[in-house]
């Protein structure tokens, strides 16, 4: 299976999203209205190549429930999706980061209200070629040195003198990617420039194939792409203070895979949501099935209480009882849904 491909924003910690809490609430199963077969419309989503596979899976399942509602999904990166979303060009923006301050301002300037919904969790995965037998783990400091413009890293031996004196081939997301933004935020910080002498792509499959193609390659992308290609790649455990931790469903879910665990979002146009029955049913279906489908595509489902909170928020959004997140000046970049 092949899965789809400078603002300052605050990082939402997974602990704030309640990822490590017990699933002490039961999400609402999707129940289509009696006239679902008569509901028609066209919906366009675009954005993150990380969230894209989940949205695509929802679209495929939803087509059997509502055959007259046509939903399309583009992959232009979180930034590319937001560029279209803040002008009102699309109904849904897939995002692997929270909306940035400049995007919030553009949405306000264009009169675009929106709601932010958490849909799953992901762990950005640093990978090397499967034949690489010397990189057993990396520290956050080593990653920072490797990816910073002034880090001076050319060969593997520049990171660790016990590693080969061979040039490192770097692969990573392009600047429109939310994965790029999130990685740089938590690894480099706001004041460190990222190096530009690497091979970028908004299509994570290109990055996967690049690392598979060279024993001296290193790259990073969403966990699902690693899972899909783990026979040809090796995930690098990350040391952030408590010993090396490998990305896995358990370590992402309990927060120990730090600092590269993150929430995934969809942003929905508020006016379209309140006026379009087709969009209402699609988002209802998305939020009620994302737990099962997230697992299917390699991501970590929301805990039941957080999923229920998102569903409750949606019903308030549709009725107009819940104010758009845009009225608060953003989504939830600082504080996310509490458990």
Number of C-alpha atoms within 10 A of each C-alpha: 6 10 17 21 23 10 11 13 18 17 18 19 20 24 18 14 22 22 27 19 16 11 17 11 13 12 21 15 13 13 11 13 10 8 8 17 14 13 17 16 15 13 18 15 25 30 30 34 31 32 32 26 25 27 26 20 17 21 20 11 14 19 14 11 15 21 14 16 23 16 20 12 19 20 23 23 32 31 29 22 27 29 21 19 26 24 16 19 15 19 22 30 34 34 30 31 25 26 27 19 16 13 18 21 16 16 23 18 11 11 14 20 22 30 24 25 24 25 27 27 26 28 27 25 26 25 25 26 24 16 13 16 11 10 16 12 16 18 16 18 12 19 16 20 20 23 24 19 15 13 18 13 17 14 18 20 15 20 19 13 10 11 14 15 14 12 14 20 20 21 24 27 26 20 17 21 28 29 29 24 23 23 22 18 17 16 19 20 14 13 7 16 14 18 14 12 11 16 15 18 18 26 22 26 17 17 25 25 15 20 25 23 12 16 17 19 19 26 24 25 26 23 26 25 26 23 17 16 16 14 11 16 24 24 24 21 20 25 19 17 10 9 12 18 19 21 25 20 18 13 16 27 26 17 19 20 25 25 20 24 26 28 23 24 23 26 24 25 23 22 19 21 24 16 12 16 16 23 25 19 21 22 19 20 21 23 25 21 22 23 21 13 22 24 15 15 19 21 31 28 23 27 25 21 21 27 27 20 18 22 23 14 18 23 15 15 21 18 12 14 11 14 16 23 18 21 13 10 14 23 22 20 16 13 15 19 19 14 18
